[in-house]
Amino acid sequence: MNVTLTQARTHLERLVDRVIQGEEITITRAGRPVARLVPEVSRLAERSPGSAAGRVQVAPDFDTPLPREFTG
């Protein structure tokens, strides 16, 4: 949903209620997007063991000792 800055000022509480329900709102000024209202997502709620399974790859040499020029 797009709203003008003037509309956002006037109806902020209603817009926030819509955002809480999951909607994203773009605020425009002179027809150009200047800000977005998006739902706050708790980082702790998203995390769960194994949630990145299959999306993370570790190189076979990950735990190989570093060369001397890096370790001093």
N, CA, C, O and CB atoms as a CASP TS submission, in Angstrom:
PFRMAT TS
TARGET T0000
AUTHOR 0000-0000-0000
METHOD Language model
MODEL 1
PARENT N/A
ATOM      1  N   MET     1       0.847  -1.168   0.000  1.00  0.00           N
ATOM      2  CA  MET     1       0.000   0.000   0.000  1.00  0.00           C
ATOM      3  C   MET     1       0.896   1.236   0.000  1.00  0.00           C
ATOM      4  O   MET     1       1.902   1.267   0.709  1.00  0.00           O
ATOM      5  CB  MET     1      -0.966  -0.005   1.220  1.00  0.00           C
ATOM      6  N   ASN     2       0.548   2.240  -0.777  1.00  0.00           N
ATOM      7  CA  ASN     2       1.267   3.510  -0.796  1.00  0.00           C
ATOM      8  C   ASN     2       0.396   4.599  -0.186  1.00  0.00           C
ATOM      9  O   ASN     2      -0.803   4.669  -0.453  1.00  0.00           O
ATOM     10  CB  ASN     2       1.682   3.889  -2.237  1.00  0.00           C
ATOM     11  N   VAL     3       1.007   5.447   0.633  1.00  0.00           N
ATOM     12  CA  VAL     3       0.305   6.606   1.188  1.00  0.00           C
ATOM     13  C   VAL     3       1.231   7.804   1.092  1.00  0.00           C
ATOM     14  O   VAL     3       2.454   7.659   1.095  1.00  0.00           O
ATOM     15  CB  VAL     3      -0.143   6.355   2.672  1.00  0.00           C
ATOM     16  N   THR     4       0.649   8.973   1.006  1.00  0.00           N
ATOM     17  CA  THR     4       1.452  10.192   0.991  1.00  0.00           C
ATOM     18  C   THR     4       1.912  10.505   2.408  1.00  0.00           C
ATOM     19  O   THR     4       1.371   9.980   3.381  1.00  0.00           O
ATOM     20  CB  THR     4       0.650  11.384   0.395  1.00  0.00           C
ATOM     21  N   LEU     5       2.900  11.355   2.507  1.00  0.00           N
ATOM     22  CA  LEU     5       3.393  11.759   3.825  1.00  0.00           C
ATOM     23  C   LEU     5       2.277  12.420   4.631  1.00  0.00           C
ATOM     24  O   LEU     5       2.168  12.201   5.837  1.00  0.00           O
ATOM     25  CB  LEU     5       4.596  12.720   3.686  1.00  0.00           C
ATOM     26  N   THR     6       1.462  13.215   3.978  1.00  0.00           N
ATOM     27  CA  THR     6       0.337  13.870   4.664  1.00  0.00           C
ATOM     28  C   THR     6      -0.649  12.831   5.192  1.00  0.00           C
ATOM     29  O   THR     6      -1.133  12.951   6.318  1.00  0.00           O
ATOM     30  CB  THR     6      -0.385  14.851   3.710  1.00  0.00           C
ATOM     31  N   GLN     7      -0.949  11.815   4.388  1.00  0.00           N
ATOM     32  CA  GLN     7      -1.853  10.755   4.838  1.00  0.00           C
ATOM     33  C   GLN     7      -1.243   9.989   6.007  1.00  0.00           C
ATOM     34  O   GLN     7      -1.944   9.622   6.950  1.00  0.00           O
ATOM     35  CB  GLN     7      -2.174   9.792   3.683  1.00  0.00           C
ATOM     36  N   ALA     8       0.055   9.751   5.942  1.00  0.00           N
ATOM     37  CA  ALA     8       0.721   9.018   7.023  1.00  0.00           C
ATOM     38  C   ALA     8       0.642   9.793   8.327  1.00  0.00           C
ATOM     39  O   ALA     8       0.395   9.212   9.383  1.00  0.00           O
ATOM     40  CB  ALA     8       2.189   8.739   6.666  1.00  0.00           C
ATOM     41  N   ARG     9       0.850  11.101   8.259  1.00  0.00           N
ATOM     42  CA  ARG     9       0.739  11.929   9.474  1.00  0.00           C
ATOM     43  C   ARG     9      -0.667  11.852  10.067  1.00  0.00           C
ATOM     44  O   ARG     9      -0.840  11.733  11.280  1.00  0.00           O
ATOM     45  CB  ARG     9       1.094  13.399   9.160  1.00  0.00           C
ATOM     46  N   THR    10      -1.649  11.921   9.201  1.00  0.00           N
ATOM     47  CA  THR    10      -3.038  11.952   9.644  1.00  0.00           C
ATOM     48  C   THR    10      -3.512  10.601  10.178  1.00  0.00           C
ATOM     49  O   THR    10      -4.294  10.551  11.128  1.00  0.00           O
ATOM     50  CB  THR    10      -3.929  12.389   8.504  1.00  0.00           C
ATOM     51  N   HIS    11      -3.045   9.507   9.575  1.00  0.00           N
ATOM     52  CA  HIS    11      -3.584   8.184   9.885  1.00  0.00           C
ATOM     53  C   HIS    11      -2.532   7.220  10.424  1.00  0.00           C
ATOM     54  O   HIS    11      -2.646   6.010  10.224  1.00  0.00           O
ATOM     55  CB  HIS    11      -4.218   7.594   8.656  1.00  0.00           C
ATOM     56  N   LEU    12      -1.521   7.730  11.096  1.00  0.00           N
ATOM     57  CA  LEU    12      -0.420   6.887  11.536  1.00  0.00           C
ATOM     58  C   LEU    12      -0.887   5.701  12.380  1.00  0.00           C
ATOM     59  O   LEU    12      -0.431   4.578  12.166  1.00  0.00           O
ATOM     60  CB  LEU    12       0.569   7.711  12.321  1.00  0.00           C
ATOM     61  N   GLU    13      -1.772   5.929  13.318  1.00  0.00           N
ATOM     62  CA  GLU    13      -2.209   4.834  14.183  1.00  0.00           C
ATOM     63  C   GLU    13      -2.883   3.729  13.371  1.00  0.00           C
ATOM     64  O   GLU    13      -2.623   2.549  13.605  1.00  0.00           O
ATOM     65  CB  GLU    13      -3.167   5.357  15.262  1.00  0.00           C
ATOM     66  N   ARG    14      -3.734   4.090  12.434  1.00  0.00           N
ATOM     67  CA  ARG    14      -4.394   3.094  11.583  1.00  0.00           C
ATOM     68  C   ARG    14      -3.375   2.349  10.719  1.00  0.00           C
ATOM     69  O   ARG    14      -3.478   1.138  10.527  1.00  0.00           O
ATOM     70  CB  ARG    14      -5.452   3.768  10.687  1.00  0.00           C
ATOM     71  N   LEU    15      -2.395   3.084  10.205  1.00  0.00           N
ATOM     72  CA  LEU    15      -1.365   2.460   9.380  1.00  0.00           C
ATOM     73  C   LEU    15      -0.546   1.458  10.197  1.00  0.00           C
ATOM     74  O   LEU    15      -0.233   0.366   9.724  1.00  0.00           O
ATOM     75  CB  LEU    15      -0.443   3.532   8.773  1.00  0.00           C
ATOM     76  N   VAL    16      -0.211   1.837  11.411  1.00  0.00           N
ATOM     77  CA  VAL    16       0.540   0.930  12.281  1.00  0.00           C
ATOM     78  C   VAL    16      -0.287  -0.328  12.560  1.00  0.00           C
ATOM     79  O   VAL    16       0.268  -1.426  12.591  1.00  0.00           O
ATOM     80  CB  VAL    16       0.925   1.636  13.612  1.00  0.00           C
ATOM     81  N   ASP    17      -1.582  -0.195  12.761  1.00  0.00           N
ATOM     82  CA  ASP    17      -2.441  -1.364  12.960  1.00  0.00           C
ATOM     83  C   ASP    17      -2.375  -2.295  11.751  1.00  0.00           C
ATOM     84  O   ASP    17      -2.352  -3.515  11.909  1.00  0.00           O
ATOM     85  CB  ASP    17      -3.896  -0.927  13.215  1.00  0.00           C
ATOM     86  N   ARG    18      -2.346  -1.731  10.555  1.00  0.00           N
ATOM     87  CA  ARG    18      -2.262  -2.550   9.344  1.00  0.00           C
ATOM     88  C   ARG    18      -0.903  -3.241   9.250  1.00  0.00           C
ATOM     89  O   ARG    18      -0.808  -4.393   8.827  1.00  0.00           O
ATOM     90  CB  ARG    18      -2.506  -1.687   8.092  1.00  0.00           C
ATOM     91  N   VAL    19       0.138  -2.525   9.648  1.00  0.00           N
ATOM     92  CA  VAL    19       1.482  -3.106   9.628  1.00  0.00           C
ATOM     93  C   VAL    19       1.565  -4.265  10.618  1.00  0.00           C
ATOM     94  O   VAL    19       2.167  -5.296  10.316  1.00  0.00           O
ATOM     95  CB  VAL    19       2.550  -2.033   9.961  1.00  0.00           C
ATOM     96  N   ILE    20       0.972  -4.106  11.782  1.00  0.00           N
ATOM     97  CA  ILE    20       0.955  -5.178  12.779  1.00  0.00           C
ATOM     98  C   ILE    20       0.301  -6.436  12.203  1.00  0.00           C
ATOM     99  O   ILE    20       0.670  -7.552  12.567  1.00  0.00           O
ATOM    100  CB  ILE    20       0.207  -4.722  14.052  1.00  0.00           C
ATOM    101  N   GLN    21      -0.653  -6.255  11.317  1.00  0.00           N
ATOM    102  CA  GLN    21      -1.331  -7.388  10.681  1.00  0.00           C
ATOM    103  C   GLN    21      -0.500  -7.994   9.545  1.00  0.00           C
ATOM    104  O   GLN    21      -0.914  -8.974   8.926  1.00  0.00           O
ATOM    105  CB  GLN    21      -2.690  -6.948  10.145  1.00  0.00           C
ATOM    106  N   GLY    22       0.688  -7.402   9.269  1.00  0.00           N
ATOM    107  CA  GLY    22       1.584  -7.975   8.276  1.00  0.00           C
ATOM    108  C   GLY    22       1.731  -7.186   6.992  1.00  0.00           C
ATOM    109  O   GLY    22       2.516  -7.569   6.125  1.00  0.00           O
ATOM    110  N   GLU    23       1.005  -6.107   6.850  1.00  0.00           N
ATOM    111  CA  GLU    23       1.069  -5.319   5.621  1.00  0.00           C
ATOM    112  C   GLU    23       2.298  -4.407   5.621  1.00  0.00           C
ATOM    113  O   GLU    23       2.717  -3.928   6.675  1.00  0.00           O
ATOM    114  CB  GLU    23      -0.213  -4.485   5.453  1.00  0.00           C
ATOM    115  N   GLU    24       2.867  -4.169   4.453  1.00  0.00           N
ATOM    116  CA  GLU    24       3.953  -3.204   4.302  1.00  0.00           C
ATOM    117  C   GLU    24       3.388  -1.952   3.642  1.00  0.00           C
ATOM    118  O   GLU    24       2.609  -2.036   2.692  1.00  0.00           O
ATOM    119  CB  GLU    24       5.136  -3.800   3.464  1.00  0.00           C
ATOM    120  N   ILE    25       3.785  -0.801   4.152  1.00  0.00           N
ATOM    121  CA  ILE    25       3.255   0.459   3.651  1.00  0.00           C
ATOM    122  C   ILE    25       4.405   1.350   3.223  1.00  0.00           C
ATOM    123  O   ILE    25       5.358   1.555   3.975  1.00  0.00           O
ATOM    124  CB  ILE    25       2.387   1.160   4.717  1.00  0.00           C
ATOM    125  N   THR    26       4.311   1.880   2.009  1.00  0.00           N
ATOM    126  CA  THR    26       5.315   2.800   1.486  1.00  0.00           C
ATOM    127  C   THR    26       4.785   4.217   1.617  1.00  0.00           C
ATOM    128  O   THR    26       3.661   4.512   1.211  1.00  0.00           O
ATOM    129  CB  THR    26       5.668   2.473   0.006  1.00  0.00           C
ATOM    130  N   ILE    27       5.601   5.086   2.186  1.00  0.00           N
ATOM    131  CA  ILE    27       5.243   6.499   2.332  1.00  0.00           C
ATOM    132  C   ILE    27       5.938   7.265   1.214  1.00  0.00           C
ATOM    133  O   ILE    27       7.137   7.115   0.982  1.00  0.00           O
ATOM    134  CB  ILE    27       5.651   7.061   3.751  1.00  0.00           C
ATOM    135  N   THR    28       5.150   8.091   0.526  1.00  0.00           N
ATOM    136  CA  THR    28       5.690   8.843  -0.601  1.00  0.00           C
ATOM    137  C   THR    28       5.648  10.344  -0.333  1.00  0.00           C
ATOM    138  O   THR    28       4.825  10.839   0.438  1.00  0.00           O
ATOM    139  CB  THR    28       4.916   8.515  -1.877  1.00  0.00           C
ATOM    140  N   ARG    29       6.559  11.046  -0.992  1.00  0.00           N
ATOM    141  CA  ARG    29       6.562  12.517  -0.979  1.00  0.00           C
ATOM    142  C   ARG    29       6.756  12.941  -2.425  1.00  0.00           C
ATOM    143  O   ARG    29       7.710  12.521  -3.081  1.00  0.00           O
ATOM    144  CB  ARG    29       7.702  13.120  -0.023  1.00  0.00           C
ATOM    145  N   ALA    30       5.866  13.759  -2.911  1.00  0.00           N
ATOM    146  CA  ALA    30       5.905  14.225  -4.303  1.00  0.00           C
ATOM    147  C   ALA    30       5.934  13.032  -5.260  1.00  0.00           C
ATOM    148  O   ALA    30       6.586  13.072  -6.303  1.00  0.00           O
ATOM    149  CB  ALA    30       7.139  15.137  -4.542  1.00  0.00           C
ATOM    150  N   GLY    31       5.218  11.973  -4.885  1.00  0.00           N
ATOM    151  CA  GLY    31       5.103  10.811  -5.747  1.00  0.00           C
ATOM    152  C   GLY    31       6.269   9.838  -5.695  1.00  0.00           C
ATOM    153  O   GLY    31       6.253   8.825  -6.394  1.00  0.00           O
ATOM    154  N   ARG    32       7.273  10.122  -4.889  1.00  0.00           N
ATOM    155  CA  ARG    32       8.446   9.250  -4.787  1.00  0.00           C
ATOM    156  C   ARG    32       8.484   8.563  -3.423  1.00  0.00           C
ATOM    157  O   ARG    32       8.212   9.197  -2.403  1.00  0.00           O
ATOM    158  CB  ARG    32       9.743  10.055  -5.016  1.00  0.00           C
ATOM    159  N   PRO    33       8.817   7.274  -3.397  1.00  0.00           N
ATOM    160  CA  PRO    33       8.923   6.562  -2.116  1.00  0.00           C
ATOM    161  C   PRO    33      10.041   7.157  -1.261  1.00  0.00           C
ATOM    162  O   PRO    33      11.149   7.387  -1.747  1.00  0.00           O
ATOM    163  CB  PRO    33       9.178   5.054  -2.351  1.00  0.00           C
ATOM    164  N   VAL    34       9.741   7.405   0.017  1.00  0.00           N
ATOM    165  CA  VAL    34      10.756   7.951   0.931  1.00  0.00           C
ATOM    166  C   VAL    34      10.940   7.102   2.183  1.00  0.00           C
ATOM    167  O   VAL    34      11.950   7.232   2.874  1.00  0.00           O
ATOM    168  CB  VAL    34      10.382   9.362   1.334  1.00  0.00           C
ATOM    169  N   ALA    35       9.970   6.229   2.483  1.00  0.00           N
ATOM    170  CA  ALA    35      10.074   5.408   3.692  1.00  0.00           C
ATOM    171  C   ALA    35       9.117   4.228   3.571  1.00  0.00           C
ATOM    172  O   ALA    35       8.164   4.250   2.792  1.00  0.00           O
ATOM    173  CB  ALA    35       9.762   6.247   4.974  1.00  0.00           C
ATOM    174  N   ARG    36       9.397   3.199   4.365  1.00  0.00           N
ATOM    175  CA  ARG    36       8.507   2.037   4.427  1.00  0.00           C
ATOM    176  C   ARG    36       8.199   1.709   5.867  1.00  0.00           C
ATOM    177  O   ARG    36       9.071   1.770   6.733  1.00  0.00           O
ATOM    178  CB  ARG    36       9.131   0.817   3.723  1.00  0.00           C
ATOM    179  N   LEU    37       6.968   1.366   6.114  1.00  0.00           N
ATOM    180  CA  LEU    37       6.556   0.833   7.412  1.00  0.00           C
ATOM    181  C   LEU    37       6.420  -0.673   7.216  1.00  0.00           C
ATOM    182  O   LEU    37       5.641  -1.134   6.382  1.00  0.00           O
ATOM    183  CB  LEU    37       5.194   1.494   7.937  1.00  0.00           C
ATOM    184  N   VAL    38       7.184  -1.425   7.989  1.00  0.00           N
ATOM    185  CA  VAL    38       7.150  -2.886   7.874  1.00  0.00           C
ATOM    186  C   VAL    38       7.010  -3.487   9.261  1.00  0.00           C
ATOM    187  O   VAL    38       7.404  -2.868  10.250  1.00  0.00           O
ATOM    188  CB  VAL    38       8.426  -3.427   7.166  1.00  0.00           C
ATOM    189  N   PRO    39       6.452  -4.692   9.344  1.00  0.00           N
ATOM    190  CA  PRO    39       6.318  -5.331  10.651  1.00  0.00           C
ATOM    191  C   PRO    39       7.687  -5.597  11.272  1.00  0.00           C
ATOM    192  O   PRO    39       8.629  -5.968  10.571  1.00  0.00           O
ATOM    193  CB  PRO    39       5.531  -6.641  10.527  1.00  0.00           C
ATOM    194  N   GLU    40       7.794  -5.413  12.558  1.00  0.00           N
ATOM    195  CA  GLU    40       9.015  -5.732  13.301  1.00  0.00           C
ATOM    196  C   GLU    40       9.065  -7.245  13.458  1.00  0.00           C
ATOM    197  O   GLU    40       8.081  -7.876  13.844  1.00  0.00           O
ATOM    198  CB  GLU    40       9.056  -5.006  14.706  1.00  0.00           C
ATOM    199  N   VAL    41      10.215  -7.811  13.155  1.00  0.00           N
ATOM    200  CA  VAL    41      10.379  -9.250  13.267  1.00  0.00           C
ATOM    201  C   VAL    41      11.415  -9.526  14.347  1.00  0.00           C
ATOM    202  O   VAL    41      12.543  -9.038  14.283  1.00  0.00           O
ATOM    203  CB  VAL    41      10.799  -9.882  11.904  1.00  0.00           C
ATOM    204  N   SER    42      11.027 -10.295  15.311  1.00  0.00           N
ATOM    205  CA  SER    42      11.942 -10.637  16.388  1.00  0.00           C
ATOM    206  C   SER    42      12.966 -11.630  15.867  1.00  0.00           C
ATOM    207  O   SER    42      12.597 -12.694  15.371  1.00  0.00           O
ATOM    208  CB  SER    42      11.180 -11.215  17.607  1.00  0.00           C
ATOM    209  N   ARG    43      14.237 -11.301  15.970  1.00  0.00           N
ATOM    210  CA  ARG    43      15.290 -12.189  15.511  1.00  0.00           C
ATOM    211  C   ARG    43      15.294 -13.492  16.303  1.00  0.00           C
ATOM    212  O   ARG    43      15.611 -14.545  15.750  1.00  0.00           O
ATOM    213  CB  ARG    43      16.645 -11.503  15.620  1.00  0.00           C
ATOM    214  N   LEU    44      14.951 -13.441  17.571  1.00  0.00           N
ATOM    215  CA  LEU    44      14.943 -14.654  18.382  1.00  0.00           C
ATOM    216  C   LEU    44      13.840 -15.605  17.951  1.00  0.00           C
ATOM    217  O   LEU    44      14.020 -16.821  18.002  1.00  0.00           O
ATOM    218  CB  LEU    44      14.781 -14.307  19.852  1.00  0.00           C
ATOM    219  N   ALA    45      12.727 -15.084  17.537  1.00  0.00           N
ATOM    220  CA  ALA    45      11.618 -15.933  17.128  1.00  0.00           C
ATOM    221  C   ALA    45      11.943 -16.678  15.836  1.00  0.00           C
ATOM    222  O   ALA    45      11.439 -17.780  15.620  1.00  0.00           O
ATOM    223  CB  ALA    45      10.350 -15.100  16.951  1.00  0.00           C
ATOM    224  N   GLU    46      12.776 -16.096  14.977  1.00  0.00           N
ATOM    225  CA  GLU    46      13.102 -16.711  13.701  1.00  0.00           C
ATOM    226  C   GLU    46      14.115 -17.835  13.846  1.00  0.00           C
ATOM    227  O   GLU    46      14.128 -18.754  13.026  1.00  0.00           O
ATOM    228  CB  GLU    46      13.627 -15.672  12.747  1.00  0.00           C
ATOM    229  N   ARG    47      14.948 -17.789  14.846  1.00  0.00           N
ATOM    230  CA  ARG    47      16.039 -18.739  14.960  1.00  0.00           C
ATOM    231  C   ARG    47      15.571 -20.069  15.529  1.00  0.00           C
ATOM    232  O   ARG    47      14.851 -20.130  16.526  1.00  0.00           O
ATOM    233  CB  ARG    47      17.139 -18.168  15.823  1.00  0.00           C
ATOM    234  N   SER    48      15.997 -21.108  14.874  1.00  0.00           N
ATOM    235  CA  SER    48      15.748 -22.443  15.405  1.00  0.00           C
ATOM    236  C   SER    48      16.854 -23.359  14.903  1.00  0.00           C
ATOM    237  O   SER    48      17.326 -23.194  13.778  1.00  0.00           O
ATOM    238  CB  SER    48      14.334 -22.976  14.983  1.00  0.00           C
ATOM    239  N   PRO    49      17.270 -24.307  15.705  1.00  0.00           N
ATOM    240  CA  PRO    49      18.350 -25.204  15.298  1.00  0.00           C
ATOM    241  C   PRO    49      18.027 -25.889  13.973  1.00  0.00           C
ATOM    242  O   PRO    49      16.934 -26.419  13.771  1.00  0.00           O
ATOM    243  CB  PRO    49      18.608 -26.254  16.383  1.00  0.00           C
ATOM    244  N   GLY    50      19.011 -25.860  13.079  1.00  0.00           N
ATOM    245  CA  GLY    50      18.841 -26.515  11.787  1.00  0.00           C
ATOM    246  C   GLY    50      18.128 -25.694  10.745  1.00  0.00           C
ATOM    247  O   GLY    50      17.896 -26.183   9.639  1.00  0.00           O
ATOM    248  N   SER    51      17.767 -24.449  11.057  1.00  0.00           N
ATOM    249  CA  SER    51      17.002 -23.644  10.099  1.00  0.00           C
ATOM    250  C   SER    51      17.793 -23.291   8.848  1.00  0.00           C
ATOM    251  O   SER    51      17.195 -22.933   7.833  1.00  0.00           O
ATOM    252  CB  SER    51      16.531 -22.378  10.759  1.00  0.00           C
ATOM    253  N   ALA    52      19.122 -23.380   8.889  1.00  0.00           N
ATOM    254  CA  ALA    52      19.940 -23.083   7.713  1.00  0.00           C
ATOM    255  C   ALA    52      20.433 -24.352   7.032  1.00  0.00           C
ATOM    256  O   ALA    52      21.297 -24.287   6.157  1.00  0.00           O
ATOM    257  CB  ALA    52      21.127 -22.215   8.104  1.00  0.00           C
ATOM    258  N   ALA    53      19.906 -25.483   7.413  1.00  0.00           N
ATOM    259  CA  ALA    53      20.341 -26.755   6.824  1.00  0.00           C
ATOM    260  C   ALA    53      20.190 -26.711   5.313  1.00  0.00           C
ATOM    261  O   ALA    53      19.136 -26.355   4.785  1.00  0.00           O
ATOM    262  CB  ALA    53      19.535 -27.937   7.407  1.00  0.00           C
ATOM    263  N   GLY    54      21.266 -27.080   4.629  1.00  0.00           N
ATOM    264  CA  GLY    54      21.241 -27.092   3.174  1.00  0.00           C
ATOM    265  C   GLY    54      21.519 -25.752   2.535  1.00  0.00           C
ATOM    266  O   GLY    54      21.647 -25.675   1.313  1.00  0.00           O
ATOM    267  N   ARG    55      21.617 -24.689   3.322  1.00  0.00           N
ATOM    268  CA  ARG    55      21.862 -23.359   2.762  1.00  0.00           C
ATOM    269  C   ARG    55      23.257 -22.852   3.068  1.00  0.00           C
ATOM    270  O   ARG    55      23.677 -21.836   2.513  1.00  0.00           O
ATOM    271  CB  ARG    55      20.844 -22.378   3.288  1.00  0.00           C
ATOM    272  N   VAL    56      23.979 -23.529   3.930  1.00  0.00           N
ATOM    273  CA  VAL    56      25.322 -23.106   4.314  1.00  0.00           C
ATOM    274  C   VAL    56      26.303 -24.190   3.902  1.00  0.00           C
ATOM    275  O   VAL    56      26.089 -25.372   4.170  1.00  0.00           O
ATOM    276  CB  VAL    56      25.413 -22.820   5.845  1.00  0.00           C
ATOM    277  N   GLN    57      27.378 -23.778   3.252  1.00  0.00           N
ATOM    278  CA  GLN    57      28.401 -24.733   2.870  1.00  0.00           C
ATOM    279  C   GLN    57      29.709 -24.323   3.527  1.00  0.00           C
ATOM    280  O   GLN    57      30.068 -23.145   3.541  1.00  0.00           O
ATOM    281  CB  GLN    57      28.549 -24.814   1.325  1.00  0.00           C
ATOM    282  N   VAL    58      30.408 -25.293   4.065  1.00  0.00           N
ATOM    283  CA  VAL    58      31.703 -25.046   4.699  1.00  0.00           C
ATOM    284  C   VAL    58      32.764 -25.684   3.819  1.00  0.00           C
ATOM    285  O   VAL    58      32.658 -26.854   3.450  1.00  0.00           O
ATOM    286  CB  VAL    58      31.755 -25.617   6.169  1.00  0.00           C
ATOM    287  N   ALA    59      33.788 -24.908   3.485  1.00  0.00           N
ATOM    288  CA  ALA    59      34.865 -25.406   2.643  1.00  0.00           C
ATOM    289  C   ALA    59      35.582 -26.561   3.338  1.00  0.00           C
ATOM    290  O   ALA    59      35.708 -26.560   4.563  1.00  0.00           O
ATOM    291  CB  ALA    59      35.858 -24.276   2.305  1.00  0.00           C
ATOM    292  N   PRO    60      36.054 -27.548   2.570  1.00  0.00           N
ATOM    293  CA  PRO    60      36.733 -28.697   3.178  1.00  0.00           C
ATOM    294  C   PRO    60      37.966 -28.295   3.987  1.00  0.00           C
ATOM    295  O   PRO    60      38.330 -28.984   4.940  1.00  0.00           O
ATOM    296  CB  PRO    60      37.135 -29.684   2.100  1.00  0.00           C
ATOM    297  N   ASP    61      38.619 -27.175   3.611  1.00  0.00           N
ATOM    298  CA  ASP    61      39.829 -26.747   4.316  1.00  0.00           C
ATOM    299  C   ASP    61      39.546 -25.675   5.378  1.00  0.00           C
ATOM    300  O   ASP    61      40.446 -24.937   5.778  1.00  0.00           O
ATOM    301  CB  ASP    61      40.845 -26.217   3.314  1.00  0.00           C
ATOM    302  N   PHE    62      38.313 -25.598   5.822  1.00  0.00           N
ATOM    303  CA  PHE    62      37.897 -24.566   6.780  1.00  0.00           C
ATOM    304  C   PHE    62      38.800 -24.495   8.011  1.00  0.00           C
ATOM    305  O   PHE    62      39.169 -23.404   8.446  1.00  0.00           O
ATOM    306  CB  PHE    62      36.470 -24.820   7.219  1.00  0.00           C
ATOM    307  N   ASP    63      39.154 -25.634   8.569  1.00  0.00           N
ATOM    308  CA  ASP    63      39.935 -25.645   9.814  1.00  0.00           C
ATOM    309  C   ASP    63      41.426 -25.908   9.590  1.00  0.00           C
ATOM    310  O   ASP    63      42.142 -26.259  10.528  1.00  0.00           O
ATOM    311  CB  ASP    63      39.380 -26.692  10.752  1.00  0.00           C
ATOM    312  N   THR    64      41.894 -25.739   8.350  1.00  0.00           N
ATOM    313  CA  THR    64      43.318 -25.863   8.060  1.00  0.00           C
ATOM    314  C   THR    64      44.039 -24.682   8.691  1.00  0.00           C
ATOM    315  O   THR    64      43.551 -23.555   8.609  1.00  0.00           O
ATOM    316  CB  THR    64      43.584 -25.926   6.520  1.00  0.00           C
ATOM    317  N   PRO    65      45.192 -24.912   9.322  1.00  0.00           N
ATOM    318  CA  PRO    65      45.943 -23.803   9.922  1.00  0.00           C
ATOM    319  C   PRO    65      46.265 -22.716   8.884  1.00  0.00           C
ATOM    320  O   PRO    65      46.510 -23.008   7.713  1.00  0.00           O
ATOM    321  CB  PRO    65      47.248 -24.328  10.556  1.00  0.00           C
ATOM    322  N   LEU    66      46.258 -21.466   9.339  1.00  0.00           N
ATOM    323  CA  LEU    66      46.567 -20.336   8.472  1.00  0.00           C
ATOM    324  C   LEU    66      48.062 -20.321   8.111  1.00  0.00           C
ATOM    325  O   LEU    66      48.891 -20.814   8.875  1.00  0.00           O
ATOM    326  CB  LEU    66      46.164 -19.012   9.157  1.00  0.00           C
ATOM    327  N   PRO    67      48.397 -19.755   6.951  1.00  0.00           N
ATOM    328  CA  PRO    67      49.807 -19.598   6.591  1.00  0.00           C
ATOM    329  C   PRO    67      50.514 -18.674   7.587  1.00  0.00           C
ATOM    330  O   PRO    67      49.870 -17.868   8.258  1.00  0.00           O
ATOM    331  CB  PRO    67      49.941 -19.041   5.153  1.00  0.00           C
ATOM    332  N   ARG    68      51.827 -18.795   7.677  1.00  0.00           N
ATOM    333  CA  ARG    68      52.619 -18.005   8.637  1.00  0.00           C
ATOM    334  C   ARG    68      52.419 -16.496   8.465  1.00  0.00           C
ATOM    335  O   ARG    68      52.434 -15.762   9.454  1.00  0.00           O
ATOM    336  CB  ARG    68      54.099 -18.340   8.486  1.00  0.00           C
ATOM    337  N   GLU    69      52.234 -16.020   7.233  1.00  0.00           N
ATOM    338  CA  GLU    69      52.097 -14.562   7.038  1.00  0.00           C
ATOM    339  C   GLU    69      50.840 -14.006   7.716  1.00  0.00           C
ATOM    340  O   GLU    69      50.757 -12.800   7.949  1.00  0.00           O
ATOM    341  CB  GLU    69      52.059 -14.232   5.537  1.00  0.00           C
ATOM    342  N   PHE    70      49.875 -14.849   8.032  1.00  0.00           N
ATOM    343  CA  PHE    70      48.689 -14.403   8.745  1.00  0.00           C
ATOM    344  C   PHE    70      48.787 -14.561  10.244  1.00  0.00           C
ATOM    345  O   PHE    70      48.083 -13.875  10.986  1.00  0.00           O
ATOM    346  CB  PHE    70      47.508 -15.141   8.256  1.00  0.00           C
ATOM    347  N   THR    71      49.642 -15.448  10.701  1.00  0.00           N
ATOM    348  CA  THR    71      49.722 -15.723  12.125  1.00  0.00           C
ATOM    349  C   THR    71      50.898 -15.032  12.808  1.00  0.00           C
ATOM    350  O   THR    71      50.951 -14.978  14.036  1.00  0.00           O
ATOM    351  CB  THR    71      49.814 -17.197  12.345  1.00  0.00           C
ATOM    352  N   GLY    72      51.833 -14.507  12.034  1.00  0.00           N
ATOM    353  CA  GLY    72      52.955 -13.752  12.602  1.00  0.00           C
ATOM    354  C   GLY    72      54.005 -14.588  13.116  1.00  0.00           C
ATOM    355  O   GLY    72      55.006 -14.080  13.621  1.00  0.00           O
TER
END
